[in-house]
Structure formats: structure tokens, C-alpha cells
Amino acid sequence: MKKSLLALYLVLSTCYYSQNYDQAFGIKSGYPGYGALNFKSFFSPNNSFDLLFGASFEDLNRYIWLNCLFETNRNIVNTSGFSWYAGIGPAVGYWMKGNSGPKGKYDELDPTTIKTYKSWVGINTALGIEYTLSGLPLNFGLEAGPAVNFYIGNSFFVEPTGLVNVAVRYVVN
């Protein structure tokens, strides 16, 4: 009986506590922007928030955004350092799109360059897997999930997107 209880305790504790670290910060790549600052912090053993702040300063598309995912995290049974997570959360951003003027390149001072400004709010989701190294304070993640953005500005439209992100983070305990 004691061995059965001990085995049950070990299995449940392995499944329940997924947190390998308290906080991590780094870079997350993918859509939108192809690179953003990332901060992940646990507020309970299985729950975390994942902040993403990014900007893009391309010639024709410039934007800045902030995402916050509230995630539930679980260990993958019989593995060391691997966990999976699922999350959902809000996103906000500001976007400026310009066409290329007669010079063939976007020119801020060219009055013939047409600019469109939009703000957006959205809902992002993520389903991912991450690995935390045991000997080094590094964490790697891969996630995917749909998002819906509602653009408000010169016109209103809804943009359904698919997100695929890769994260590299420095772990702080």
C-alpha cells in the first residue's frame, strides 16, 4: 500500500508541477514582425503570462504591438525539461502602411506617398512545446495558434492570421 501511494504521489507531482523556472526573457520570432522581446513569468506552479513586445520599421509597413498570453503549463510525462502549454490573451498595436512613391521607395517627405494608419486590437492563442536545459539557463519554445485582429482606422476590417513562433529565452530563477 505504501509503495502504491508513493508511486501515485510521484506520478501526480510530475504531472502537476510543470514549472522549471520562475521567469525567462529573450527573443521570440515569427509573425508579426519576425522578432520581438519576450518575457515569461509564472504566477503559480502551472500558470504563467507571456508578454511579447515588438516593432517593425520596414519601408512600407511600420508597426508596434504588445501581446499578453495567459498560459497553462504542463510537463510532458517521462521527459526531462520538456513541457507543453496552451494560452490565450489580448493584443494591441499600431500600424502605418505606405505605398512606394514615384521614386520607387517609400519617402516620408514625399507628398505623393499615400499613408494609411490603423490601430488594432486582437485575440491571440497559442499551443506550444518548450524545453529548458538542465545545465544552462536557456529555454527554447515552439508554438502555433490562430489570432484575430480587428483593425480600426481609415477603414475597419478583421484579419484572421495563423501564428508560428520560435522563442529563445534566458532563464532567471
C-alpha positions in Angstrom: 0.0 0.0 0.0 2.8 2.4 0.9 4.6 1.7 -2.4 1.3 2.3 -4.3 0.8 5.6 -2.6 4.4 6.6 -3.2 4.1 5.7 -6.9 0.8 7.7 -7.1 2.4 10.7 -5.4 5.3 10.7 -7.8 3.1 10.4 -10.9 0.8 13.2 -9.7 3.6 15.5 -8.7 5.3 15.0 -12.0 2.1 15.9 -13.9 1.1 18.7 -11.6 4.2 20.9 -11.3 5.4 22.0 -14.7 7.4 25.0 -13.7 11.1 24.5 -14.4 11.8 28.2 -13.8 10.3 31.4 -12.4 11.0 33.9 -15.1 12.6 34.0 -18.5 13.3 36.7 -21.0 14.6 36.7 -24.6 13.5 36.9 -28.2 10.5 35.3 -29.9 10.4 35.2 -33.7 7.5 34.7 -36.1 4.5 36.7 -37.3 4.0 39.6 -36.8 7.3 41.4 -37.1 9.7 38.5 -37.3 11.3 39.3 -33.9 10.1 40.7 -30.6 11.2 41.0 -27.0 9.7 38.2 -24.9 9.2 37.9 -21.1 7.5 34.9 -19.5 6.7 34.7 -15.8 5.0 32.1 -13.6 2.4 33.3 -11.1 1.5 29.8 -9.9 3.0 26.4 -10.4 1.1 25.8 -13.7 0.1 29.2 -14.9 2.2 31.9 -16.5 1.9 35.1 -18.5 3.9 35.6 -21.7 4.5 39.2 -22.8 5.6 40.0 -26.3 6.6 43.5 -27.4 7.7 44.1 -30.9 8.1 46.7 -33.7 8.9 46.7 -37.4 10.4 49.6 -39.3 10.2 48.3 -42.9 9.9 50.9 -45.6 6.3 50.2 -46.4 5.0 48.6 -43.2 5.8 50.0 -39.8 4.1 48.8 -36.7 4.4 48.4 -33.0 2.5 45.9 -30.8 2.0 44.3 -27.4 0.7 40.8 -26.8 -0.1 39.2 -23.4 -0.9 35.5 -23.3 -2.2 33.8 -20.1 -0.9 30.2 -20.3 -1.5 26.9 -18.6 1.7 24.8 -18.5 2.2 21.0 -18.0 5.2 18.7 -18.0 5.4 16.1 -20.7 5.4 12.8 -18.7 8.6 10.8 -18.7 10.7 13.6 -20.1 13.2 15.9 -18.5 12.9 19.6 -19.3 10.0 19.3 -21.8 6.6 20.9 -21.2 3.6 21.9 -23.2 1.4 25.0 -22.8 -1.8 26.5 -24.1 -2.7 30.1 -23.8 -5.0 32.9 -24.9 -4.8 36.7 -24.5 -5.2 40.2 -25.9 -3.1 42.1 -28.4 -2.9 45.8 -29.3 -1.0 47.5 -31.9 -0.5 50.5 -34.2 0.3 50.1 -37.9 1.3 52.6 -40.7 1.3 51.4 -44.3 2.6 53.4 -47.1 2.9 52.9 -50.9 6.1 53.4 -52.8 6.0 56.8 -54.3 7.3 57.8 -57.8 10.9 57.4 -56.7 10.2 53.6 -56.2 10.9 53.8 -52.5 8.8 54.9 -49.5 9.7 58.5 -48.7 8.4 60.1 -45.6 8.7 63.6 -47.0 7.2 62.9 -50.4 3.6 64.3 -50.5 2.6 61.7 -53.2 3.3 58.8 -50.8 0.0 57.5 -49.5 -0.1 56.5 -45.9 -2.7 54.5 -44.1 -2.8 54.4 -40.3 -4.6 51.8 -38.3 -4.8 50.6 -34.7 -5.8 47.1 -33.9 -7.0 45.0 -31.0 -7.0 41.3 -31.2 -7.1 37.9 -29.5 -4.2 35.6 -29.8 -4.0 31.9 -28.9 -1.0 29.6 -28.6 -0.4 25.9 -28.3 3.3 25.1 -27.8 6.1 23.0 -26.5 9.2 24.2 -24.7 12.5 22.7 -23.4 14.5 24.1 -20.6 18.2 22.9 -20.4 19.2 21.5 -17.1 22.8 22.6 -17.1 22.4 26.0 -18.7 19.9 28.8 -18.0 18.3 28.5 -21.5 14.7 27.8 -22.6 13.5 27.1 -26.2 9.9 27.2 -27.3 7.9 26.4 -30.5 4.3 27.4 -30.7 1.5 27.9 -33.1 -2.0 29.3 -32.9 -4.6 31.4 -34.6 -5.2 35.1 -34.0 -7.9 37.5 -34.9 -7.1 41.2 -35.3 -9.7 44.0 -35.6 -8.2 47.0 -37.4 -9.7 50.4 -36.8 -8.5 53.4 -38.7 -9.2 54.7 -42.2 -11.3 51.6 -42.6 -12.3 48.6 -40.5 -11.5 45.0 -41.2 -10.9 41.8 -39.5 -7.7 39.8 -40.2 -7.6 36.2 -39.2 -3.9 35.1 -39.0 -2.0 32.0 -38.1 0.9 32.5 -35.8 4.0 30.3 -35.6 6.7 31.5 -33.2 10.1 30.2 -32.0 11.4 31.5 -28.7 14.9 31.6 -27.1 14.9 32.8 -23.5 17.4 33.2 -20.7 16.0 31.6 -17.5 16.0 33.5 -14.2 15.2 31.5 -11.1 
